[in-house]
Amino acid sequence: MPEYRSEPGVSLTYINKNFLRKSDVPELGNVMQDLRAKYSQLLDNTQKLLRELDKKYITIWAEEKGGLVRGKYEYSFGDGVTGKKAGYTVLAPTKVLKIGMSVTTPESSPEEAGVVLVVNGRKTRCKILKAQGEFNHVSDVEGIRLNCRSGDHVITKGHSRIELAIQTRHLTGIPLWKNSNTMQMTHRYTRLRSKAEDEEEGHEDRKGQQIEPEMTSANLNHIHSVHDLLAGRERFSNLSINTMDSNKKKTIRSRLIFGAVLVGVVGLAVGFGIGYAARGSSPEQAHVNGDSSTQETQTQNAVNMLLTSLNSANIKANLRLYTSRPRMSGTAGGDEIVDIIAKEWRDSGLDMVRVTPYDVLMSYPNRTNPNTVQLLTQTDEVLFEAATFEAALDAEGNNSEVVPPFNAFAVAGVAEGDLVYVNYGRIEDFVYLRDNKSLSVEGKIVIARYGKIFRGDKVKIAQQFNATGIIMYTDPADFNMGNTTYPDSWWLPGTGVQRGTTGPDGDMLTMFYPAKDYTYRIPKSESWIGNSKIPAQPIGYGDAQQFLGGMKGEEVPMAWRGKLPITYRFGPGFRNSSVKARLTVNNYEEVKTVRNVIGYIRGEIEPDRYVMLGNHHDSWVFGAIDPLSGSAALTEIIRVLGNMLKQGLRPRRTIVFGSWGAEEHGLIGSTEWVEEYMKVLYERTIAYLNVDYACDYPYTLVAGASPLLQDSLYLSAKQVPNPEKNSQFKTLYDAWVDRLPNTAGTEPSVYYSLGSGSDMATFYQRAGVPSVDMWFTYDDDRWDILSYPTYHSAYETFEMFTKFIDPNFNYTLAMSQMWAIMAWDLSNVEKLPFDATRYATAIQNFVDSLKKDFGSVWQEQDVNIEALQSAVNNLTASTNAFKIKIDSLPKDASPLTIRMLNDKMIQFERAFIDPEGLPDRRIYKHVMFAPSLYDSYSDNSFPGVVDTMHDIQINKRADKWNLLKQQVSVATYTIQSAANTLDDVGL
């Protein structure tokens, strides 16, 4: 039976999944009463002791956080000599530890407060400038990480003896001792060893450790009374005061030591009571383990609790707070929201909350020398200049912290000359100008409307075709289909400007590796931005009209025309030959610290399997939709799950929450975190559930997912009430399948092309974690627009959200319910609801599409499509056989069998990860789904194959046929490997 021992002298036994119950040890109450009765005697003695030292006040404190033990206790001794306890809560530890504490006055006298780490007798001193140092337990790495100024020190489970000591000299503002020595409070953790370990290492290696018998009714008398403690028995000789002189030293030694020990014993005993009370009397209620009727009832009870406890008023309050100022990463508002979220999550009662910093290259506009887009005469007289700020249209917009419109990572520079209109700036648009209109953009500024593809790809393609700069704008055809605009409706006004990054995913100086202090950084000149040559700047459509309206040249075709009241022309140049355009960009790059907030609820049965929920907290301006509607929902989910945890409802598997920083600058916070924990995530993560934002319009749910998670989406949606209260459709699923059915009309449409438009990208594309991205949006049959109108503008405010998006927060609440239920189901159901046959069906459909589009030309070039089809056939057979095995699994199947099958399903997605990555894009490694080479927002199926064929056909690259054959063979190999992973042996 496992033991939790307190050193010295007190032994307590964990009963039933590491929690002590009063019914198991009825004498515990008497022990605690005896301790309390003797406590006043200790205080009296302590008061006398302190008066002997001419000191009236002392504070001893320690704070511990994490999945092993957490709590905070504080004792103050003043004129009234009162003891104040802030609580000590013991959570379910995964390792059996021995706890003791000692008080000593070391010979050294450090000027600053500090933390001393002792591992197997070897000391590492970490000085901290602030008195209140912090150390965290990190259970998921099976050790303890001590954070201090000199770096992170990780203690693994292999260490037999650990001491964490907090030294302080000025906690109270006055020296603790006349001789200015420090007081030290030590927590000693000793892993209880097996008999075999004892025999192997010998008694000498365990000197100073005392192993106590289990606590039972037969040996409770082994606990020594407080009188024994005050008597200073020899067994406590490890607790000492070393620096006082004469006989007074002996008197003080025993009393002060015993005081500290008693504080620990009382705190520990109270902690058991608190832990028991929070846990409840039946530990079996902590998780759902299997599919029996009882366990199904427990699952439904948890779901009902989520549905009834999640509160739209709380979400609204969260959103109001989060949108109270601009939240761009690297600014004061961006730093503040990290602190707000971290505090709220800690207050919710999660097992652990960590803030993870990364030092990354960021990009900002120059406020004192703003970016400009101008029309000039040949003598450089300014005829027109686009607005450098958006006009404030509501009270929230009149804020000095609003960042000027800019494109992050657009390089500083000046472009001047004629203007050419390039439609959406896609590769096919430039090719059309070159091949059909004989129009070269070399040496010219191009102007493109936002939409269709990632803005960074527009810049890349413009540079590829030798343009000198690019201006991007939001055409009303794509963002305004109403008769009125904000603040009278949700439609974008002409003054609105879409900000956004043009850079890659993650920190460009530490590609593939986390941006930690130890990480090598390439020179900026060798990074992505070193290869970016042309400036770029966004403007509103009101200003764009001044540029487009004066252009000369042939009229553009209908597909190229927007809805400005002008005649759209290709250019180049202007009808007034004395006019030219000038684009000036003064952006700068700077290394900044961006921070993620990571929260944990430790799983009870499978703590090494993770279900993750993620959203980013940074926004270009106020971000009421993107992302803070999602952030507000996530914090409310955490509040409810924290309450469930306090009521004893702990999930089977670990749930991890991520609030990511610098997503808008290029998925930076999430990418760096995934890079840091890639090895663990790759092996252990079940799913990542992303909500970039909860709702941009109250109409229908939209979801993209790995095929493995499609059924989980449907199961969760069937349990969520329809947010449209007066509808004939009772559940979210019913409304979803009605408003967004698949082609067959049999179930809701789910897309598999997740792209890299949000934080799920690195989880999915590089770690191979099955992922979801979901939100509520508008009816695109009604409005053929490219995104919600105020996207990334200063008009995306709390007022706009509450007036035009989700006034009653019904849809944002429904997203919270959907998100939470899906996470709870995946973290608790014993047998994962993954269906690999959906994957095989999707791949067969993609291969059919390839054969239809390229079959004849591939035959001419001897591309081995037969082998590809054979691999798909094998995958289909393998997934069908695996599904039969899963469906026929007996209810009494062993946990090992279920764990094995679950692991196969988890690893199935990883089988599509190619360590070599895609051609010329090693950062993307998913062979089936990855962002298009020409549009990072959308995925290609078989991206290596499709992008290579694009090069061959569109870019006339006949030299790429051998690469195409290689990519088809890579796809063939990968699909066959995926089939093998589901077999019993697979070799």
N, C-alpha and C positions, 0 to 999 in steps of 0.2 A: 504494500500500500504506500503511495507516495506521501512524503512528509514536507511540511513547511515548518522550518525550525527557526526560532529566534534565539540568538546567541547573546549573552550566555544564560543558561539556566531554565529557559522556558521552551517546552516542546509542544507544538500544536500539529494536529494531523488533518490533512484535507480529506474530506469524505465526499463521495459523489461528484465527480468531475471538478475537483479542486475547490469546492466550496464547503466550509464548515457550517453545519446546521446545529441549531440549539438542541434539537432532539437527539443528535448524536452524542453530544457532550453536555449533559444536563448540569454538570458541576461548573461549567464555564461562568455562569452568572454569579455563583458564590465567589469564584476567583476574582472576578472583576470588582465585586462589592468589597472584597478584602483589600484590593489594590486602592480603591477609592478611599476607603476608610483610613488607610495609612498615608494617603497623599498629603493631607494637611500637615502631618508630622514632618514629611520631607520639606514642605514649603517653609515651615518654621525653622528647620535646620539650615535651609538654604538662605533664609533671610539673615540669620545670625552669621552665616559664612560671609555673605556679601558685605554686611556691615563691618566685619573684621577687615575686609579689604577696602573699606571706605567707598564702596560702589553701591549706588541706589537702583541701577537699572541695567538689565542685560536682556538682549533678544537673541535667541538661538533659533535658526530656521533652516529648513531644507525643503526643496520642492522637487518632486519626481513626477515624470510624465511618461506615458507609454503603455504598451500592452502587458508588461510584466507587473509592475506595481506603480501606482500613482497616488498622489495625495499632497497635502500641504499641512504642516502643523507649525505652530508658533507659540512660544511660551515667553511671557514677559514677567519680570519680577521687579516691582517697584515698591513704593512705601507701603502699599496695601498687600503686597506679595500675593497677587492673584494669578491664576493660571488660565490662559486663554487658548482654546484649541479650535483651529479652523477646519478640522475634519481630516480624517485619514481613511481612504477607501482602498481596499485591496481588490484588484481585478483578477480575472482568471490567469494565472501565470502558466506559461508553457514549459517552464523549467523549474525544477524544485530547487529552491534557494534557501540559504541560511542567512538570517538577518541579525546584525548586532550593531551596536554603536559604542563609541568611546569618546571621552573628552580628554584632551591633553593640551599642554602649553608647550609647543616646540621651542627649541633653543633659538631658531631663526625668527626674525621679526619682519616679515615682508611689509612694504609700505602700501601695496595695493591689496585688495581682496583677491583671492586666487582659488583655483581648484587644483587639488593634488590627485593624481591618478596612480593607484598602486595595483600592479598586475603581477601576481606571483612574487611579491616582494620587491619588484623594480618600480621606482617612482618616476613619474613624469610630471613636472610642475607646469601648469598653464596659468599664467597670470592674466587677470581680467581687470580692465581699468575700472569698470563699474563694480560696485560691491555685490550686486545681485547677479552672480553667474548662474548659468543654467546648464543642466545636463539632461539628456534625453535617453530613454531606453528605446531601442529600435528592435522590436521583436521579429520583424520579418527578415532580418539578416542574422537571426539567432545569436545575437550578441548585444552589446551596449555600445553606443557611440557617444563619446564625450566631446561636446563642441566647446572649443576654447580658442583663444587668439592665436595660439601656436599651431592650430590645425586640428583635424579630426583624428581621434584615437579610437580605434574599433577594438572592442574586447569580444572575442568569440566564445562560444560555449566550451571550448577546449581549456580555457583558463580555469583553474580550480579555485582561485581565491581573488576576489576583487574588492578593493576599497575605493570608495568615492568620498573624498574629504573636502568639505568647504571650510576654508580658512578665512577669517575676517578679523580685522582690527578696528574698523570704524563703522560697523553696522548701525550703531546707536549714535554716532557722531562724537563719541567720547572713547578714549582708550578703555579697554576692558580691565586691564591690570595696571598696577602702579609701575611695574617694570616694563610696560609697553609690549609684553609678549602677547601673542595671539591666542585665541581660543579656537580649537578645531573640533568639528563634529563629523564623525566618520560613520559611513554606512558600509558595512562589510557584507558582501554577498558571497556565500560559499556553496558551490554546487555539491549536493550530496552525492557521494560516489557509491558505486556498487561494491560488493564484497570483493569481486575480482579486481577492481581498480585498486582497492586498499591493499590487497595482497601483492599486486604488481608494483606499486609505487612505494610501499613500505610506510611504516608508522612515522618515520622522521620527516617525510615530506608533508605530514599533516600536523606538524607541531603547532600547538596553540588552538587547534580546532577540537571542539568537544561534541561528540555525537550523542544525542539524547534519544531515549526510547520513545515509541509512539505514545500519543496521549490517549489513554483509555481510562475507564473507571477504575482499573486495577492499579494504575500508576500515576494518577493525578497528584498523589502526595509527593511526586517528584518535583513539582513546582514549589519553589522556595518562597516563603512569605516575604513581605516587605521588610519585616524585622530582620530576616536573614540578609536582605540587600543592604540595609542600613548598618549591619554588623560588619560589612566589608569582607565577606568570605573570600578565601584564596582563589576560588574558581573564577573570579572576576579580575584577576591580576592583569589581564590584557588591557584594562581601562586604567589609565594613570595620568597623573599630573607630574611633570618632571622638573619644573623650573623654580618652584618655591623653596625657600630656605628654612632651616631650623625645624623645630618640632611642629610648628604651625602647618608645615607642608603635609605632614602625615595626617593631621586632623582634617585639613581641607580636602585632601586627596580622596578619601573614601566617601565623604558626603557629597561632593560635587559629582563624582563619578556615578554614585548611586542615583543621584537626581536625574542625570541624563538617561541612565538605564531605565529608570522607572517611567520617565516620559515616553521612551520607546515602547515599553511593555504595555502601558495603558493605551497608547495610540494604536498599537497593533491589535490589542484585544477589541477596542472599539471598532477598528477597521473590519475585523471579522463580522461583528454584528451588523455594521453598515452593509458590508458585502452580502451577507445573508439576506438582509431585509430587501436590498435592491434586487437580489436574485429571485427571491420567491422560494417557496418550499418545494417546488417540483422542478428540478433541473431539466427534466425531459421536455419542458415547454420552450427550451432555448432555441430549438431548431426543428426543421422538418426533415426527417430521416426516412425516406422511403415513400411508398405510394399507398399505404393502407388507408382505410377510411378515417382512422384517428388522425393520421398525419395530414390527410387532405383537409380535414376539419381545421387543424391548426394552421395550415396554409391559408385557408379562407378567412379565418379569424384575423390573421395578420393583414391580409388584403383589405378586409373590412376596416381595420384600424387605420390603414393608410388612407382609404377613401374618405373616412369620416373625420380624420384628424388634419389632413392637409387643408389649409385655410387661405382663401383668396384674399382676405383682408391683410393677412401677414405678408403675402406676396406683394401686394400693393405697397405696403409700408416699406418692404425691402427695396422695391424699385424706386420709390421716392427718395430714399436715402442714397442709394447707389448713383442716381442720376443728378444729384444735387450740385455736381461740378464736373467739368471734363475729366476723363479718366485715361488719357493716353499714357502708356508705359514710359517711365523715365521722367515723368512730371510729378509735381506735388500731389495732384489729384490721383494720379496712378499709384503713387506710393501709399496714399491714405486708404484707398479701397482694399489694398492687400491687408493692412492692419485691421480694418473693419471686418472683413470676411474671416480672417484668422481668429479674431476675438469671438465673433458670433458662433463659429464652428466649435471653438473650445467650450463656450458657454452651453452648447447643446449637449455636451456630455459624450462626445466621441472618445474612443480609447486613446487616440493620439492625433495631434494636429502639428504638422511641420511646415515651415516656410523654407523653400529651397531656392537659394539665389544662384544666378548665373551672370557672369560678366560678358556681355555680348556687344557686338557692333550694332548701333542704332543710327537712325537717320532723322533729322529734324529740319524744319524750315528756319531761315534766318529772319527773325522778327524785325530787326533793325535795318535789314537790307532785303526786303521781300522779293519774291519771285514776281516777274511781270510778263505779260503778253501784250504786245503793242502793235499798232499800225503807225508807220512813220513815213515822212516824206524822204526823198533822196538826200535831203540835207539834215536828216535826223530830227526833224520837228515832230513831236508826238501828236498824232491826229486822234488816236483813241487808245485807251488802256483798260484792259479787263480789271474788274474789281479784285483787290488783293484780299478782301475779307467778304464774307456773306453779310448781307444786311440783316440786322436783328429784327425779327418779326414777332417776337413774343418776349415776355419778361425774362425767361430763362436764357434766351440768346444774347442778351446784353451782359456779357460776362467777359472780362479781360483775359480769362484763361483759355478762351476758345482758340484753338490752333488755326493759323491761316491755311487755306486749301493748299495741298501739295501732294506730290507722289513720293512716298518714302523710297529712298535709295536711287531716285533719279539724280544723276550726277550734276554737279555744278557746271555751268557753261553758258555760252551765248550762241544762238543760231539766228541768222539773219538772211532774208531773201524772199523768194517767191513761195507761195503756199499751194499745196496740192491736197485735194480731198480724196481720202482713201477708204471711204465707207466705214466698216468696222475695224479696219486695219488687220484683217486676217491674211494668211498667206495667199489664199485664193483671190483676195481683193488686189493685192500687189501684182500677182501673176496676171490678172485680168487687165490691169493697166499696161503692163509690159507687153503682153502677147496680143491683146485685142485693140489697144489704143496707142501702142508704141509710145507710151508715156513713161519716161524715166523720172524717178524721184531723187536721183542722185544730186546732192548739193542743195536740196530744197527742204523746207519745213513741211511736214505733213500734218493734216488735221483729221482726226478720226472720232467717230462717235463711240461712246462707251457701249459695252455689251458684247454678247456672243462668245467672247474668249477673255481670258485673264489679261488684265491691263499690262502686266509685265511682258506678256508675249507680244502685245502690240508694239512695245518699245523694242523688243528683241528683233522682231521682223522688220520694223522700220530701219533699224541699224543694219540688218542683213542686206537691205536694198539700198544702203548708202544714203539715207536721208540724214539731214543735219540736226533734226529735232522733231519732236512730236507734241502736238496739242491734243488733248482729249476732252470731250464735252458730253453732256447728257442731252440727247435729242428728245424733244417732247413726244416723238413717235414711240419712244421706248420707255418713257418715264412719266408721261402726263397725258391721260386720256379724258380728263374732266374739263368742265367749264370754269371751275375755280381752282385755286391753288392754296397751299398752306399760307396763313393760318385758318382759312375757311374750309379746307378739305384736306385730304391726305396727299393730294397731288403736289409734285415738286414745282416750286416757283422758278422763274428764270434766273433768280439770284442763287439758287442752290447749286452747290458744287460737291461732287463725289471725290473724297480723298481715298487713298489706298496705296498699298505698297506695289512696287515693281520688282522686288527682290526675290531671292530663292527661299526655300524652307530652311529654317534654322540659322544659327550663327554662321556667317560665311567665312569667319576666320578659323573656325574649329570644325569644319565639315566632318561628319561621321563620329565625332567625339564630343562629350559634354564640355561646355565652356566653364571649366573649373579653374582655380588658380594655378593648378599644376599643368594644365593643358598647353601644349605647344600651339602657338598661333602663327599662321602664315602671314607674311607682309600683306598689307591691304592692297598693294599694287599687284599682287599675284592672286587675289581673291576674285570673286564674281564681279565686284564693283570695279576692280581694276580693268576688267574687260568691257565694262559698260562705257560707251563713248558719247552718247547723245543725250541732251537734256530733255526733260518731259515735264509737262505741267497741265493740271486740269482747270477748266473754266466752266461757268454755267452757260445754259443755252441762250440766255439773254445776251450775253457778251459774244457767244459764238456767232450769233446772227450778224454782228457787225463785220466779222471776218468773212464768213461764207457768202454773205449777201453781195459783197463787192467783187467776188472772183469772176474771172473770165474763163473761156474755154467751152468745150462741148457740154451740153446738158447730160446729166448722168441718167442711167436707166432707172426704171420705176423701183426696182429692188433696192436701189441706193438712196432713194429719196426719203428724207425725214418729214417732219411736219412743221418746220419753221416757215413763216410766210415769205419765202424767197424761192428763187430758182436755183436748184443745186447744180453746180458745175464742177468739172474735174480740176480746172486750172490748167497749167500753172499760172500764178500771178493774178493781178487785179486788172479790172477794166481801166482803172486810172493807172497808167504806166508809171506814174511818179510815186506810187505807194508801194511799200514793202512791209513785211512782217518781221518782228524781232521777238525772240523768246529768250528770256534771261532767267536762269535758275541759280539760286545761291544756297541751296541745301548744303548741310554739312553732316559728317558722320562723327560719332562719338561712342566710345565704349561706356556702357551704362550697366548697372546692376538691375536685372529684371527678376521678379520673384513669383514663384508659384505657391499656392496654398494647397497642401495635401492632407486629407483627413482619412482616418482609418477606423473601421469597426472590425475587430479581429474575429475571424470565423472560429467556431468552437470545435468543429469536427475536422474540417479541411482548411486550416489557416493558411496553407501554402497554395491555395487556389484563389484567384482574385476575380471579382467582377468590378469593373471600373465605371464611374460616371464622371463626365467631364464637360466643362464649359470655360470660356475665357472671360477674364474680368476687365480687360483693357478695351477702350473704345477710342475712336478718332476724336469724338467730341463727347456728347452726353450719352449716346448709345442706349437710348431707352428700348429700342428693339434689339439691335445687335451691339453687344451680347447680353445686356443687363436684364432683359426679360428672362433669359435663361439663368442668369446668376441669381436673380430673386427667387426663381422656382427651386433652384438647387439648394439654397440655404434653407428654404422651408422644408424640403425633403429631409435635410439633415436634422432639423429641429425635431421632426416627427420620429425619425429613426432613432435619434438620441433618447427620446422619451420611451420608445419601445425597449431600448436597451436597458434603461433604468427599471423597467417593469419585468426584466428577465427574458426578453425576447431577443436572443442573440442569433445571428444567422449561422448557417452551417459553414459557409465559406466567407472569406474576408471580403468586405466591401471597401473599395478605395475611392475617394472623391478627389478630383483635381480641378482647381481653379487656376487657369493658365494665364501667364503674363505674356505680353508682346505678341499675341496671336496676329493682330492686325499688321504688324511689321513683317510677318512671314512665319507664322506658327512657331515662334522662337522658343517660348517657354516650354511648350509640350514637347517639341523636338529635342531640346537639350535634356529634359527629364527622361524621355524614352532612351536617348543615347546613354545616359548615365546608368539606367537600370535595364538595358537591353537584354542582357543574359538572363535575368530573372523573369522579365516580362515574356520573353520568347518561350520559356519553359512552363510558365505557371498561369498565365492570364487566360481566363475563359472568354471574356468579352469586354469590349470598350463601348460604352453607350454615350454618344456625343449629342448635346443639344447646344448648338451655337447660339441660337435664340429660340424662344418658346413660340412666339406668334408674331407674324407680320401682317396678318389679316385673318379675321375669324370665319374661315370657310371650311377648309379640308386639311386633314393630316397628309403630309408628304414624308416619305421615309426612303432612305437609301440604306442598303445593308449588304453584308456578306450573305450569300444564299443560305449559309448555315443558320442565320438568325431570323430568317423570314417567318418561320412558324412561331418563334417566341414573340415577335412583333404582333402577330395575329392573336395569339393567346392573351397577351396583355391588353390589347385593344378591346377584346370582348368583355373585359372586366371593368372597363371605365365607362361611366355614364356619358351619354352624348352631351357635349357642352351646350348644344342648342336645345334649350329646355322644352320648347313647344313642338319639337319635331316628332314625326311618326316613328323615327328610328331611335330605339332606346339606348343603344350602346354606341360607343365611338366606332367600333368595327362596322356596325350597320351603316352608319353615316359615311364612313370611309369607302366602303365597297360601293355605295350608291354614287358618291361624288367623284371617285377616282378609281374606277374598276380597271382590272387588267384587260388585255385584248379579248380574252374569252368571256369576260364578265363574270368570272367565277369567284374571284377574290380581289382584294385591293391591289392596286399596282404598286410594286416595290422595285426601285431601280438598283442595279448592282454597281454602277459606275460612281463610286464615292468621290473620286477626284482628290484634289488637295486644297479645297476651299476652306477647310476648317481643321480642327485639331485631331480628328480621327485619322488624318493622312499618315502620320508617321507610325502610329500604332498598326495600321492596316498594311501600308506599303512596305514597311521595313521590318516590323516585328511579327507580322503575320497574325495579328490578333483579330479575330472576327469582330467587326465594328458596325455601328449603326449611326446614322445622322438623321435627325427628324425635327420637324417643326410644323406649325399650322400656317397656311398661306391662302392666297386669293384663288379665285376661279380663273385659270388662264384661258378658258374658252370665252369668258366674258371680257377679259382684259389681256390682250396680247402684249404684255410688257415684260421687260427683262429682269426686273426685281421690284421689290416694293419701292415706291418713288423716292422717299427721302433717304435712301441708303447712303450711309457714311457722310451725311451732311450735318450742318449745325442745327437743322430743324427736326432732328430725331430726338425729341425731348419727352419728358414725362407728360407734359400737357398734350402733346400730339398723340402719345400712346393712349392716354385715358379718354381722349375725345374721339379718336378715329380708329383705333386699332382694336382694343379690347376693353371697353369702358367698365364692364362688370368683372373683368378678369376671369371669366368663365373658361375661356380657351387656354389661358395661361395656367389655370388650375388643372384643367384636363391634361395638359402636358406634364405637369408635376405628377399627377396620378399615373399616367402612362409610364413615365420614366421610372418612378419608384417601384411600381408593380413589376415591371420587367426586370429591374435589378434584384428585387426581392425573390422573384421566381428563380432566376438564374443562380442566385446565391444560396438557395435552399433546397430545390428539388434534387432528389438523389440522382436521378438519371437525367442528364442534360437533354433538352428538347431540340437537338440538332438533327437535321435531316440532310445527309450528304447526297441523297438522290436529287435534290434540287440543284446542287452544284453540277452534277453530271448532266442534267437536263440543260442547264444554262450553257455549259461548254459545248454540248452537241449543237445547240442552236447557233452558237458563235461560229463553229466549224462549218455548219451549213451556209452561213452567211459568207464566210471566206470563199467557200467553193463556188457560190453563186457569183460573187464579185470578181474572183481572180482565177477560177478553175481552169479556163481555157489557156490563159497566158502562162499559168504555172505549168501546165502540161508541156507547153512549148519550151519552157526553160528547165524541164526535168526537176521540178520541185516535188519532193516526196510527200505528197498529201495523203497517200494510201497509209503510210505508217502513222501519220497523225490521226487518221480516222480509226485505225486499229487500236491506238492507245485510248481513244475516247470510248470505243466499244468495251475495252477492258475496264475502264473506270466505271462505266454504267453497270456492268455485271458485278463489280466489286461493291459499289454503293448499294445495289439492290440486295445483295447477299448480307451485307452489314445491317441494313434496315430490318430484314427478316430476323436476324439475330437479336437486335435490340427489341423489336416488338414481341418476340417470343421469350424474353427473359423472364424467368419465374420470379414471383414476388419475394421468395426467400433466397434470392441470389446473394452470394457472399459480397461483402463490401469490397473485397479485393477485385472481384470480377467487375463490379460496377465501376470502380475506380479505373480499371484497365480500359474499359470501353469508353468512359468519359475522356480519358487521356488520348485515346485514338481520335476521338472527335475533335478535341482541342488541337491536336497536332496535324490534323488533316489540312487545315488552312495553311499551316506552316510549310506543307509540302509544296506549295506554289511559290515559295520564296526562293529566288535564285541568288546565292551569295555574290555572284559576279555582277548582278544588276543589269539594267538595260543598256543597250549601246549608247555610249556618250552620256549616259545619265545613271551613273552607278548608285545614286542616292535612292532610286526607285528599283525595287527588287521583286515585286509581285509580277509573276509571269502572266497571270490572267487579267488583272485589273491594275492599271497604272495611269497617271495623268498623261494625256496626249502631249506629244512633243510640241504641238502647236497650240495647245490650250490646256493649261494646268488646272483649270476649274473642272474639266470633264475627263473621264477615263476613256481609254480604248480597251476593248477586249483584245487579248493577244497584242499588247502595245508594241512589243518589239517587232512583230510581224507587220502590223498595220502602219506604223510610222515609217518603216523601211519601204513598204509599198508606196506610201505617200511620196517619199523622196524619189522613188523610181518613176512614178507617173506624173507627179505635179512638178517636181524640180528637175525632171529629165536626167536622173542619175542612174544611167544604165550600169555604172560600175558597182552598184549596190546589190546586184543579184546574188552574189556569193554570200553577202551578209544576210540577205533574205532567206536563203537556204539554211544558213546556220540558225537563224531565229526560229524557223519552222522546226528544226531538229531539237532545239532547246525546249520548245513548247511540247513536242512529242515526248521527250524524256521526262519533263516535269509532270505531265498528265499520267504517264505510266507509273512514275514514282508515287504520286498521290494514290493511285489504285493500290499499290503495294502496301501503303501504310495501314489500310483497313483490314488486311488479311491477318490471320492468327499469328503467323510467323513473319511473312512478308519478305522472305529471302529466297 
